[in-house]
């Protein structure tokens, strides 16, 4: 299911944000105006810093999978996570359910700045999150296998839409609400 829904959810969330922040849509239109379909190769799409920033910022704010749950198969000791400053070892006993909330992770002001609730794609020009600070598609050996597929498809759709739709606007001012 994720392989089929990830792209559509990413596009829907990004379009929601772009309709609320039309300056970025205008930038996309300028970037792709007059480009021939042959200019929209995978390499060209993935090299668009604007699209990359918009997609990362969308995933930062509205993740496709906001929670990750695991159960410890054996007693496990994490190197950090306990103590007043979360810098001490933490024991996770066998059978313990552990849930990770990406929502909080992606709103860490030490990584993403003090305006973590604001859609600001250009933040990705200056921040370089570490491996476990941004998990738009997970990370490590269990990262989403469809990551490249979703990013390429979303990039292509944005490039083609930007070539044919001059303006994007929101029909209302209601906040985003997930289901």
N, CA, C and O of each residue as an XYZ file, in Angstrom:
716
protein
N       0.818     -1.195      0.000
C       0.000      0.000      0.000
C       0.860      1.256      0.000
O       0.570      2.215     -0.716
N       1.923      1.247      0.808
C       2.741      2.450      0.891
C       3.324      2.811     -0.464
O       3.390      3.988     -0.818
N       3.744      1.819     -1.220
C       4.361      2.088     -2.519
C       3.380      2.772     -3.458
O       3.800      3.543     -4.320
N       2.095      2.513     -3.315
C       1.099      3.126     -4.188
C       0.579      4.446     -3.630
O       0.276      5.359     -4.399
N       0.472      4.563     -2.325
C      -0.125      5.755     -1.719
C       0.878      6.835     -1.373
O       0.500      8.001     -1.257
N       2.133      6.491     -1.205
C       3.125      7.463     -0.756
C       3.201      8.668     -1.686
O       3.183      9.808     -1.221
N       3.285      8.435     -2.981
C       3.413      9.542     -3.926
C       2.177     10.426     -3.908
O       2.289     11.651     -3.873
N       0.995      9.812     -3.932
C      -0.226     10.624     -3.957
C      -0.394     11.415     -2.663
O      -0.840     12.561     -2.701
N      -0.052     10.837     -1.539
C      -0.147     11.579     -0.273
C       0.884     12.703     -0.213
O       0.586     13.800      0.258
N       2.086     12.428     -0.687
C       3.117     13.459     -0.718
C       2.690     14.614     -1.622
O       2.830     15.777     -1.244
N       2.175     14.308     -2.804
C       1.706     15.341     -3.727
C       0.543     16.133     -3.135
O       0.518     17.361     -3.227
N      -0.402     15.449     -2.537
C      -1.564     16.124     -1.954
C      -1.136     17.077     -0.846
O      -1.581     18.224     -0.801
N      -0.285     16.608      0.035
C       0.180     17.471      1.129
C       0.995     18.653      0.608
O       0.851     19.774      1.095
N       1.841     18.402     -0.372
C       2.653     19.486     -0.934
C       1.775     20.500     -1.660
O       2.003     21.704     -1.538
N       0.786     20.043     -2.405
C      -0.120     20.973     -3.088
C      -0.917     21.799     -2.083
O      -1.164     22.983     -2.311
N      -1.315     21.188     -0.988
C      -1.992     21.925      0.080
C      -1.101     23.069      0.570
O      -1.552     24.206      0.705
N       0.163     22.753      0.833
C       1.092     23.768      1.328
C       1.417     24.816      0.264
O       1.501     26.006      0.570
N       1.597     24.387     -0.966
C       1.911     25.336     -2.043
C       0.734     26.277     -2.326
O       0.941     27.438     -2.677
N      -0.487     25.785     -2.178
C      -1.656     26.649     -2.365
C      -1.709     27.730     -1.285
O      -2.215     28.828     -1.516
N      -1.186     27.409     -0.117
C      -1.152     28.381      0.985
C       0.062     29.303      0.891
O       0.092     30.353      1.533
N       1.053     28.922      0.102
C       2.294     29.683     -0.055
C       2.609     29.805     -1.543
O       3.561     29.191     -2.024
N       1.817     30.592     -2.279
C       1.922     30.632     -3.743
C       3.258     31.143     -4.279
O       3.556     30.933     -5.455
N       4.057     31.796     -3.470
C       5.359     32.267     -3.954
C       6.217     31.095     -4.438
O       6.967     31.228     -5.405
N       6.105     29.964     -3.772
C       6.902     28.798     -4.164
C       6.365     28.189     -5.460
O       7.132     27.676     -6.274
N       5.048     28.250     -5.644
C       4.480     27.761     -6.903
C       4.988     28.620     -8.054
O       5.333     28.107     -9.119
N       5.031     29.926     -7.834
C       5.562     30.834     -8.847
C       7.005     30.511     -9.201
O       7.392     30.581    -10.368
N       7.798     30.159     -8.200
C       9.191     29.783     -8.453
C       9.271     28.499     -9.282
O      10.115     28.382    -10.170
N       8.391     27.540     -8.987
C       8.358     26.295     -9.775
C       7.977     26.590    -11.223
O       8.579     26.050    -12.151
N       6.982     27.444    -11.412
C       6.562     27.795    -12.775
C       7.714     28.419    -13.550
O       7.923     28.101    -14.721
N       8.454     29.299    -12.905
C       9.604     29.927    -13.569
C      10.686     28.908    -13.910
O      11.275     28.954    -14.991
N      10.942     27.991    -12.982
C      12.002     27.003    -13.203
C      11.703     26.082    -14.382
O      12.613     25.689    -15.111
N      10.438     25.740    -14.569
C      10.104     24.749    -15.599
C       9.431     25.333    -16.835
O       9.066     24.591    -17.747
N       9.263     26.630    -16.877
C       8.655     27.275    -18.046
C       9.499     27.013    -19.286
O      10.717     27.190    -19.273
N       8.841     26.595    -20.344
C       9.524     26.414    -21.616
C      10.390     25.179    -21.729
O      10.994     24.953    -22.778
N      10.472     24.374    -20.684
C      11.298     23.160    -20.779
C      10.527     22.083    -21.542
O       9.338     21.864    -21.311
N      11.219     21.432    -22.435
C      10.654     20.343    -23.218
C      10.590     19.100    -22.332
O      11.344     18.973    -21.367
N       9.688     18.197    -22.668
C       9.554     16.973    -21.875
C      10.865     16.195    -21.796
O      11.127     15.524    -20.798
N      11.679     16.278    -22.830
C      12.972     15.593    -22.815
C      13.926     16.206    -21.795
O      14.878     15.555    -21.364
N      13.676     17.452    -21.408
C      14.493     18.111    -20.385
C      14.124     17.656    -18.975
O      14.775     18.032    -18.000
N      13.075     16.845    -18.880
C      12.608     16.398    -17.565
C      13.066     14.969    -17.280
O      12.270     14.117    -16.887
N      14.334     14.725    -17.481
C      14.903     13.406    -17.192
C      14.949     13.211    -15.677
O      14.803     14.162    -14.909
N      15.152     11.988    -15.274
C      15.261     11.689    -13.841
C      16.369     12.528    -13.216
O      16.183     13.104    -12.144
N      17.505     12.600    -13.871
C      18.623     13.378    -13.344
C      18.282     14.846    -13.203
O      18.611     15.471    -12.195
N      17.623     15.398    -14.210
C      17.247     16.819    -14.165
C      16.230     17.079    -13.055
O      16.324     18.075    -12.338
N      15.264     16.181    -12.921
C      14.246     16.357    -11.874
C      14.862     16.267    -10.480
O      14.563     17.076     -9.601
N      15.723     15.274    -10.294
C      16.334     15.106     -8.976
C      17.364     16.186     -8.670
O      17.753     16.352     -7.514
N      17.807     16.910     -9.667
C      18.764     17.990     -9.414
C      18.071     19.326     -9.148
O      18.734     20.327     -8.875
N      16.746     19.343     -9.226
C      16.009     20.572     -8.911
C      16.009     20.784     -7.403
O      15.302     20.093     -6.669
N      16.796     21.731     -6.955
C      16.884     22.014     -5.518
C      15.540     22.511     -4.976
O      15.179     22.215     -3.837
N      14.804     23.264     -5.792
C      13.504     23.780     -5.355
C      12.523     22.650     -5.087
O      11.873     22.626     -4.041
N      12.411     21.711     -6.026
C      11.502     20.577     -5.801
C      11.968     19.756     -4.608
O      11.158     19.367     -3.767
N      13.253     19.492     -4.532
C      13.778     18.720     -3.393
C      13.422     19.403     -2.071
O      12.966     18.746     -1.135
N      13.627     20.701     -1.996
C      13.328     21.442     -0.769
C      11.841     21.395     -0.434
O      11.471     21.215      0.726
N      10.990     21.556     -1.444
C       9.544     21.517     -1.213
C       9.125     20.144     -0.709
O       8.334     20.044      0.229
N       9.646     19.090     -1.318
C       9.277     17.736     -0.900
C       9.801     17.417      0.499
O       9.085     16.822      1.305
N      11.032     17.803      0.792
C      11.566     17.565      2.134
C      10.780     18.351      3.189
O      10.469     17.827      4.258
N      10.469     19.587      2.885
C       9.727     20.405      3.846
C       8.321     19.852      4.058
O       7.803     19.874      5.174
N       7.706     19.359      2.988
C       6.390     18.734      3.113
C       6.478     17.494      3.991
O       5.656     17.308      4.888
N       7.464     16.650      3.742
C       7.634     15.441      4.551
C       7.999     15.768      5.998
O       7.647     15.025      6.914
N       8.694     16.860      6.198
C       9.034     17.265      7.560
C       7.766     17.639      8.327
O       7.600     17.261      9.486
N       6.885     18.375      7.680
C       5.673     18.840      8.352
C       4.574     17.786      8.403
O       3.910     17.630      9.428
N       4.377     17.064      7.304
C       3.272     16.110      7.202
C       3.784     14.782      6.672
O       3.731     14.505      5.473
N       4.270     13.984      7.575
C       4.827     12.690      7.186
C       3.754     11.738      6.701
O       2.606     11.794      7.140
N       4.142     10.869      5.796
C       3.234      9.828      5.324
C       2.995      8.831      6.465
O       1.869      8.388      6.691
N       4.050      8.495      7.162
C       3.960      7.591      8.310
C       4.498      8.321      9.531
O       5.713      8.361      9.730
N       3.621      8.904     10.362
C       4.093      9.730     11.474
C       4.625      8.949     12.676
O       5.277      9.528     13.546
N       4.356      7.651     12.735
C       4.809      6.834     13.851
C       5.504      5.577     13.338
O       5.174      5.051     12.276
N       6.462      5.118     14.111
C       7.127      3.862     13.815
C       7.144      3.056     15.102
O       7.646      3.524     16.124
N       6.604      1.859     15.056
C       6.564      1.016     16.246
C       7.384     -0.244     16.074
O       7.412     -0.845     15.000
N       8.042     -0.630     17.136
C       8.826     -1.863     17.152
C       8.673     -2.506     18.536
O       8.323     -1.836     19.507
N       8.937     -3.798     18.606
C       8.958     -4.529     19.877
C      10.352     -5.122     20.024
O      10.866     -5.758     19.104
N      10.957     -4.910     21.183
C      12.305     -5.430     21.433
C      12.254     -6.952     21.486
O      11.494     -7.530     22.263
N      13.066     -7.594     20.656
C      13.113     -9.053     20.623
C      14.050     -9.617     21.681
O      14.018    -10.811     21.980
N      14.884     -8.752     22.245
C      15.800     -9.140     23.322
C      16.085     -7.890     24.148
O      15.805     -6.774     23.709
N      16.635     -8.073     25.327
C      17.048     -6.910     26.113
C      18.036     -6.095     25.281
O      19.003     -6.631     24.739
N      17.782     -4.822     25.194
C      18.601     -3.943     24.353
C      18.981     -2.711     25.129
O      18.163     -2.148     25.857
N      20.209     -2.290     24.979
C      20.642     -1.057     25.623
C      20.986     -0.032     24.548
O      21.875     -0.242     23.723
N      20.258      1.080     24.582
C      20.562      2.182     23.684
C      21.659      3.021     24.315
O      21.704      3.165     25.536
N      22.541      3.575     23.501
C      23.667      4.340     24.042
C      23.227      5.643     24.691
O      23.857      6.107     25.641
N      22.165      6.229     24.194
C      21.644      7.469     24.761
C      20.122      7.403     24.807
O      19.507      6.521     24.207
N      19.521      8.357     25.533
C      18.067      8.421     25.592
C      17.523      8.514     27.000
O      16.342      8.807     27.187
N      18.345      8.274     27.977
C      17.902      8.335     29.368
C      18.592      9.509     30.065
O      19.550     10.083     29.548
N      18.095      9.841     31.221
C      18.698     10.925     31.993
C      18.101     12.284     31.652
O      17.345     12.422     30.690
N      18.450     13.276     32.448
C      17.915     14.623     32.299
C      18.147     15.204     30.907
O      17.278     15.885     30.363
N      19.305     14.937     30.339
C      19.650     15.483     29.024
C      19.618     14.410     27.929
O      20.165     14.612     26.845
N      18.982     13.279     28.211
C      18.881     12.147     27.277
C      20.240     11.698     26.750
O      20.348     11.225     25.618
N      21.267     11.845     27.567
C      22.618     11.488     27.130
C      23.157     10.253     27.844
O      24.337      9.928     27.714
N      22.311      9.571     28.590
C      22.734      8.380     29.321
C      22.149      7.134     28.682
O      21.142      7.223     27.980
N      22.752      5.978     28.907
C      22.229      4.733     28.327
C      20.804      4.432     28.803
O      20.405      4.811     29.904
N      20.057      3.747     27.950
C      18.680      3.388     28.276
C      18.476      1.903     28.009
O      18.825      1.404     26.939
N      17.910      1.201     28.983
C      17.616     -0.220     28.832
C      16.204     -0.378     28.280
O      15.251      0.207     28.795
N      16.086     -1.180     27.223
C      14.791     -1.540     26.652
C      14.639     -3.044     26.855
O      15.237     -3.828     26.118
N      13.844     -3.459     27.848
C      13.695     -4.894     28.117
C      12.981     -5.629     26.976
O      12.166     -5.050     26.257
N      13.303     -6.908     26.831
C      12.667     -7.761     25.830
C      11.150     -7.663     25.969
O      10.612     -7.687     27.076
N      10.465     -7.550     24.818
C       9.006     -7.483     24.809
C       8.438     -6.069     24.937
O       7.227     -5.875     24.826
N       9.288     -5.100     25.166
C       8.819     -3.716     25.304
C       8.478     -3.140     23.937
O       9.254     -3.250     22.987
N       7.298     -2.520     23.857
C       6.901     -1.815     22.631
C       7.540     -0.425     22.664
O       7.453      0.297     23.657
N       8.176     -0.080     21.563
C       8.827      1.227     21.448
C       8.215      1.933     20.240
O       8.187      1.383     19.139
N       7.730      3.141     20.453
C       7.153      3.929     19.376
C       7.950      5.205     19.209
O       8.303      5.875     20.179
N       8.222      5.521     17.963
C       8.954      6.742     17.644
C       8.000      7.682     16.943
O       7.375      7.323     15.945
N       7.891      8.895     17.476
C       7.030      9.907     16.879
C       7.838     10.859     16.025
O       8.582     11.689     16.546
N       7.695     10.746     14.713
C       8.432     11.628     13.799
C       7.958     13.074     13.900
O       8.718     14.002     13.624
N       6.711     13.261     14.292
C       6.167     14.614     14.386
C       7.061     15.476     15.274
O       7.451     16.575     14.881
N       7.381     14.989     16.448
C       8.239     15.742     17.372
C       9.666     15.834     16.845
O      10.302     16.884     16.946
N      10.161     14.756     16.292
C      11.525     14.734     15.756
C      11.715     15.811     14.692
O      12.736     16.498     14.672
N      10.736     15.952     13.816
C      10.833     16.901     12.704
C      10.511     18.336     13.100
O      10.503     19.236     12.260
N      10.252     18.537     14.361
C       9.995     19.891     14.856
C      11.019     20.289     15.919
O      10.741     21.117     16.787
N      12.185     19.696     15.837
C      13.265     20.023     16.767
C      13.891     21.354     16.351
O      14.513     21.439     15.293
N      13.730     22.401     17.181
C      14.274     23.711     16.802
C      15.796     23.733     16.705
O      16.351     24.593     16.021
N      16.474     22.816     17.365
C      17.934     22.769     17.260
C      18.380     22.313     15.870
O      19.486     22.637     15.436
N      17.539     21.574     15.184
C      17.863     21.094     13.840
C      17.234     21.989     12.780
O      17.895     22.367     11.813
N      15.947     22.331     12.962
C      15.178     22.985     11.908
C      14.911     24.467     12.145
O      14.261     25.106     11.318
N      15.388     25.027     13.238
C      15.192     26.443     13.516
C      13.975     26.695     14.387
O      13.183     25.790     14.649
N      13.839     27.923     14.827
C      12.765     28.264     15.768
C      11.390     28.325     15.109
O      10.378     28.335     15.810
N      11.329     28.365     13.794
C      10.051     28.464     13.083
C       9.611     27.104     12.531
O       9.235     26.993     11.364
N       9.663     26.084     13.371
C       9.431     24.714     12.915
C       8.015     24.456     12.402
O       7.805     23.491     11.667
N       7.049     25.280     12.763
C       5.684     25.079     12.285
C       5.431     25.756     10.942
O       4.357     25.595     10.363
N       6.399     26.503     10.447
C       6.236     27.277      9.219
C       6.757     26.485      8.024
O       7.827     25.880      8.085
N       5.976     26.496      6.922
C       6.421     25.899      5.661
C       7.412     26.856      5.019
O       7.043     27.915      4.512
N       8.678     26.458      5.052
C       9.745     27.300      4.529
C      10.778     26.395      3.847
O      11.781     26.029      4.460
N      10.537     26.037      2.593
C      11.429     25.102      1.895
C      12.882     25.539      1.835
O      13.776     24.694      1.798
N      13.136     26.833      1.824
C      14.520     27.303      1.713
C      15.359     26.961      2.947
O      16.582     27.094      2.916
N      14.715     26.523      4.028
C      15.496     26.113      5.211
C      16.466     24.983      4.847
O      17.518     24.842      5.470
N      16.108     24.176      3.830
C      16.936     23.039      3.433
C      18.193     23.467      2.690
O      19.077     22.646      2.446
N      18.282     24.749      2.326
C      19.512     25.257      1.719
C      20.609     25.435      2.759
O      21.795     25.394      2.432
N      20.211     25.631      4.013
C      21.203     25.918      5.052
C      21.342     24.821      6.098
O      22.379     24.735      6.756
N      20.330     23.985      6.269
C      20.460     22.914      7.263
C      20.880     21.622      6.576
O      20.524     21.358      5.428
N      21.618     20.858      7.284
C      22.013     19.532      6.811
C      21.726     18.575      7.965
O      22.566     18.356      8.838
N      20.521     18.015      7.946
C      20.148     17.129      9.040
C      20.990     15.862      8.988
O      21.382     15.391      7.920
N      21.252     15.335     10.161
C      22.002     14.082     10.260
C      21.052     12.923      9.985
O      19.841     13.113      9.877
N      21.604     11.737      9.874
C      20.844     10.556      9.457
C      19.558     10.355     10.254
O      18.530     10.039      9.655
N      19.570     10.516     11.531
C      18.393     10.200     12.340
C      17.626     11.446     12.778
O      16.808     11.364     13.695
N      17.868     12.600     12.147
C      17.156     13.827     12.500
C      16.004     14.116     11.543
O      15.050     14.800     11.914
N      16.079     13.612     10.341
C      14.995     13.751      9.364
C      14.724     12.385      8.777
O      15.605     11.767      8.179
N      13.493     11.912      8.951
C      13.157     10.561      8.516
C      11.942     10.573      7.591
O      10.958      9.877      7.840
N      12.015     11.359      6.535
C      10.906     11.436      5.595
C      10.529     10.077      5.017
O       9.357      9.819      4.743
N      11.508      9.220      4.835
C      11.275      7.871      4.317
C      11.928      6.823      5.212
O      12.244      5.725      4.754
N      12.130      7.152      6.468
C      12.845      6.258      7.351
C      14.342      6.422      7.118
O      14.781      7.358      6.449
N      15.107      5.509      7.671
C      16.551      5.601      7.523
C      17.184      4.249      7.799
O      16.540      3.333      8.310
N      18.426      4.146      7.460
C      19.155      2.912      7.720
C      18.717      1.790      6.801
O      18.194      2.028      5.712
N      18.935      0.565      7.250
C      18.643     -0.579      6.385
C      17.154     -0.899      6.283
O      16.774     -1.824      5.565
N      16.307     -0.154      6.986
C      14.868     -0.344      6.866
C      14.183      0.869      6.250
O      12.972      1.043      6.392
N      14.942      1.690      5.579
C      14.364      2.852      4.909
C      13.411      2.383      3.812
O      13.545      1.276      3.289
N      12.475      3.212      3.482
C      11.470      2.900      2.462
C      12.129      2.565      1.129
O      12.929      3.344      0.610
N      11.792      1.416      0.585
C      12.352      1.003     -0.701
C      11.811      1.850     -1.852
O      12.443      1.950     -2.903
N      10.652      2.452     -1.652
C      10.040      3.245     -2.698
C      10.403      4.723     -2.664
O       9.786      5.529     -3.360
N      11.395      5.084     -1.863
C      11.770      6.494     -1.711
C      12.075      7.150     -3.052
O      11.491      8.182     -3.381
N      12.976      6.569     -3.823
C      13.351      7.164     -5.108
C      12.159      7.216     -6.051
O      11.974      8.202     -6.764
N      11.355      6.169     -6.062
C      10.168      6.124     -6.916
C       9.240      7.276     -6.569
O       8.792      8.000     -7.458
N       8.950      7.452     -5.302
C       8.035      8.515     -4.874
C       8.595      9.894     -5.192
O       7.857     10.766     -5.651
N       9.881     10.105     -4.959
C      10.487     11.410     -5.220
C      10.523     11.730     -6.720
O      10.271     12.867     -7.121
N      10.833     10.736     -7.536
C      10.880     10.954     -8.983
C       9.476     11.229     -9.527
O       9.277     12.159    -10.309
N       8.515     10.420     -9.110
C       7.142     10.632     -9.584
C       6.609     11.992     -9.151
O       6.023     12.716     -9.956
N       6.809     12.340     -7.890
C       6.326     13.637     -7.391
C       7.023     14.787     -8.115
O       6.385     15.781     -8.462
N       8.311     14.658     -8.341
C       9.056     15.708     -9.044
C       8.534     15.893    -10.461
O       8.372     17.022    -10.923
N       8.273     14.796    -11.145
C       7.762     14.876    -12.514
C       6.382     15.537    -12.543
O       6.120     16.400    -13.380
N       5.510     15.132    -11.635
C       4.170     15.722    -11.592
C       4.262     17.216    -11.333
O       3.566     17.995    -11.985
N       5.106     17.634    -10.394
C       5.243     19.067    -10.116
C       5.787     19.826    -11.320
O       5.310     20.917    -11.632
N       6.768     19.265    -11.987
C       7.334     19.934    -13.162
C       6.267     20.106    -14.236
O       6.150     21.183    -14.820
N       5.495     19.067    -14.503
C       4.459     19.136    -15.538
C       3.318     20.064    -15.117
O       2.817     20.827    -15.943
N       2.903     20.017    -13.867
C       1.850     20.929    -13.404
C       2.314     22.380    -13.483
O       1.560     23.264    -13.888
N       3.550     22.607    -13.095
C       4.089     23.974    -13.117
C       4.153     24.523    -14.536
O       4.118     25.738    -14.731
N       4.246     23.649    -15.522
C       4.262     24.084    -16.917
C       2.864     24.449    -17.427
O       2.730     25.186    -18.404
N       1.831     23.934    -16.768
C       0.482     24.140    -17.299
C      -0.469     24.918    -16.387
O      -1.524     25.366    -16.836
N      -0.111     25.080    -15.126
C      -0.976     25.818    -14.196
C      -0.191     27.001    -13.659
O       0.788     26.833    -12.932
N      -0.627     28.199    -14.023
C       0.118     29.405    -13.651
C      -0.025     29.771    -12.186
O       0.905     30.298    -11.576
N      -1.188     29.492    -11.624
C      -1.456     29.976    -10.271
C      -2.107     28.881     -9.447
O      -2.919     28.101     -9.946
N      -1.742     28.840     -8.199
C      -2.312     27.900     -7.251
C      -2.817     28.718     -6.085
O      -2.109     29.594     -5.589
N      -4.035     28.445     -5.636
C      -4.548     29.171     -4.474
C      -5.427     28.245     -3.657
O      -5.951     27.250     -4.159
N      -5.577     28.586     -2.406
C      -6.359     27.778     -1.484
C      -7.811     28.254     -1.484
O      -8.075     29.456     -1.503
N      -8.735     27.321     -1.463
C     -10.159     27.654     -1.451
C     -10.662     28.047     -0.063
O     -11.732     28.639      0.074
N      -9.896     27.718      0.942
C     -10.291     28.078      2.296
C      -9.045     28.219      3.176
O      -7.922     28.009      2.717
N      -9.257     28.572      4.428
C      -8.115     28.782      5.334
C      -8.057     27.748      6.452
O      -7.351     27.932      7.443
N      -8.809     26.656      6.282
C      -8.793     25.625      7.328
C      -7.409     25.001      7.442
O      -6.699     24.855      6.447
N      -7.037     24.638      8.656
C      -5.762     23.970      8.890
C      -5.792     22.569      8.296
O      -6.850     21.971      8.105
N      -4.586     22.064      8.010
C      -4.443     20.691      7.538
C      -4.925     19.762      8.634
O      -4.663     20.000      9.813
N      -5.624     18.709      8.256
C      -6.116     17.740      9.236
C      -5.926     16.345      8.662
O      -6.521     16.004      7.639
N      -5.117     15.555      9.303
C      -4.874     14.190      8.854
C      -5.985     13.259      9.306
O      -6.764     13.573     10.206
N      -6.034     12.116      8.659
C      -7.024     11.097      9.051
C      -6.306      9.827      9.420
O      -6.945      8.839      9.781
